[in-house]
Amino acid sequence: MAIAIRSKKDLVALAKSSVIVAQTLELVSKNAMPGVSLYELDRIAEDYILSQQAKPAFKGLYGFPNATCLSLNSVIIHGIPSDYRLQEGDILGIDLGVECGGWFGDGAITVGIGKIDSKDEQLIACAKDVLYEAIDFCRPGIHFKELSLFLEQAIINRGFAPLLGFCGHGIGRKPHEEPEIPNYLESPNSKQGPKIKNGMVFCIEPMVCQLDGTPVILDDKWSVVAKDMKNGSHYEHTIAMIDGKARILTH
């Protein structure tokens, strides 16, 4: 497995793309309110990204039709924007990527629309808190599998389950690079495989289900729900390992 080590110049370029991701996520979340359609939010995101002399990385990626993944309620990831208008009590996952100058950034948040159910509040808090705890856990010398185990245990300890079959990932000149970073340990031994090193850039993205993390892909061939069909949540940051610490680029 060849995981790229980025130069200081590379990291500056990656940070530029990632900042646009963060700005776009903030803009979309501010506009995510009752009565606004998912198409309108997607257009807001795309227009802003283009205004920054950048490109929406997801549009056309593997055939995906839009600039953003907008995942509503039980859809955990890869939701396709539609003419659905948001309603009070919905929760919405917003996931997007940016390509600027040949470098990529990627990030996601889940937001509540107006007043939401307390269980959904806990669900969203789980994905967000676990993300930041995992970022703090990262340091040079630990195995990526140890990071996966940390994510799994942190999610389960909060009474939820990680989505199976999908993962975080490296990022750089391509939107998805090595390594794959599942939110669960796939093998019995976490002390094996590649280790985190300074200069690596990757995305950590907890995808949280309520009871059963078995994935089901809906008829649109994109939207991923859990087998339990209950609401899910998703958070993601692009991070860089710099001087022994994980630095968030998508902020």
N, C-alpha and C positions, 0 to 999 in steps of 0.2 A: 504494500500500500504506500503510495507516494503522496504525502500530505505536504503541501507547499509551505515554505517558510518565507514570509513577506519582508521586504526591505522597508526602511522608514519611508521611502518615496511611495512604495506600494500602499502602505498603511494610510498615508495622507489621501491618496486617491480613493481607497475604500471608504474612508471616513466621509468623503464628500458625498458619495452615493448614499451612504447610510443616514446621513443627516437629512437628506431629502426624503428618505423613507419615514423618518420620525416626524418631520414637518407635515407630510401628507397624512399620516395616521392621525395626528392631532386635528388637522383640518376636517377630515372625514368624521372623526368622532364628535366634533363640535356641531356638525350638521346632521348627525344621526338622531332624529327626533320624530315623534309621532307625525304621520302624514307624509313624510319624505320617502320616496321610492328608492329601492336598491339601485336602479338604473341611474337615478340622479346622483347618488353617492359615488358610483363608479365614474361618472362623468366629471364630478368635482375632482376626484383623485387624478384622473388622467390629464385633465386640463392643467392642474397644478404641476404635475411632474413634467409635462412638456414645457411649461413656462420656465422651468429651471434648466432648460437645455439638456434634458435627460429623457429617458424612455421608460415606459412601464414594462418591467422585465417579464411580467406574467403573460402579457398579451401575445398570444401565438405560441407560448411555451408549451410544448407537447400537444399543441392544438387547443389550449385554453382560450376561450373567446374574449375575455375581458381584461381590464387593467388590474382589477382587484378580485380577490376571493372574499365574498361576503356570505358568511355562514350563519344562518338564522336558527336560533333555538336548538333543535336536536341535530342540526348539521354542525359537525365539529370542525371540519376543514373542507376546503375546495368548493365552497358554495358558489354557484354562478349567479351574478346579479340578474334581477328580474324586475317586473313592474310592481312587485309587492310593495305596499306602503307600510312603513313601520307603525306598530301599535304600542301603546302603553303596556309595559310588562314583558315585551320581547327582550331577548338578549342577542347581540350581534357580534360575531367574530369578524374582524377586519384584518386581512392579511395581504401584504403587497410587497413587491420588489421593484427596485430601480436600477437601471443601467446608465452610468454616466462615464463617458470617456473610456469605455471598455471594461469598467469595473462594476461589481454588483453589490447591492445591499438588500436586506430582507428583514421584515419585522411584522409582528402581529399583536393585536390587543383584542380583548372582548369587552364590550360595553353593555350596560343596561339601558333600556329605553324607558325613561321616566321611572316610576316606582316598580321595582321587580320583587319577585318572591325571595324570601330569605334563603332558601336553598340555592337559588341561582346566585345570590350574593356570595355564598360560601364557595360555590363552584368557581366563580370568577376569581375570588381571592386565592383559592388554591393554586390555579395556574400562574397567577402573578407572583405570589409569594414563593412558590417553588422555583420559578425562574430566577428570581433574585438570590435565593439561597444557593442554587446551583452555580450561579456566576461567582458567588463568594467562595464556593467550594473549589473552583478551578484553580489549579496551580501547576507549574511545570513539574513533570515527573510522575504525575498520576496517569493511570491508564484511562482511555476514553470509556472503557467498560465500567470502570469505577464511577465515572460520571453518570452513566446509564443506571447503575445500581442506586446511586444517590437519588436520582430523579424518581425512580420507581418507589423507593422506600418513603420518600417525602410525600408523594401523592397518596400512597396507601395509608400512611400514618394519619392523613387528614380525612380518611374515610371514603376516598374516591379510588378510581382505577385509571391507569394509563391506557390510551388508545393503542392498540396493537397494530403492527404492520406498517407504521409510518414513523418518521424520524427527523431529528435535526440533521445538520449537514455542514460540511465545509463550504466555503464560498470565496469567490475571487474573480477570476476572469470568466467564470461560468457561474450561473445562479446556484447550481448544485455540484459540489465537488466532494472528494474524500475528506474526512471519513463520514460514514453514516453514524448518527448518534441517536439510537432509540431511547425512549423514555422508560425503558425496562431492560433488564439483563437477559440476553438471549442465550447465554451459555453458563455453565455452572461456576466458572472461574472468572472473577472480575480482574484478576491480576495477570492479564495476558493481553496481547495485541499492542497497537501503537499507543505511545504516550503523548501527553500534551507537552508542547515545547513553546518557548518564546518565539514570536513571529507567526504563529498559526492564527488563522481567522476562521471562525465557524459560528454557526447559528444553533442556539439552544432554544427548544420550543416545546414546553409541556403542553400536551393535548390530553385533556382530562374528561373522563366519563364518570357517570355516577355509580353504576353497578357492574356492567359487563363491557370490557374494552374491546370485544370482538368487533371488527369493522364490517360495515355493510355499505356497499356503493349503490347509490340510487340509480334510477333509470336514466338520468341525464349523463351517466358514466363519469361523473365528477364528484358530486356531493357525497361526503362520507359521514355516516351516522354510526352510532354504536348499536349493538344488537339489542340493548335494552330500550332503544328509541327515546331515551330521556335526553334532556338538554346537556350540552357539553361546552367546554371552554378551551381557549387557546391563547397563549402568549408567546412572544418570540423576540429575541434580540440578536443582532449580529455583534459578536465580541471579538476582540483581538487580545492575544497574550502579549503584554508589553512589560518588561522589567519585573517579571514574576507575578503579575496580577492580570486578571481578566478586566479589560477596559471595554465599556459599552460604547459601540460606535453609533448605534441607532438611538441617539438622544438629542 
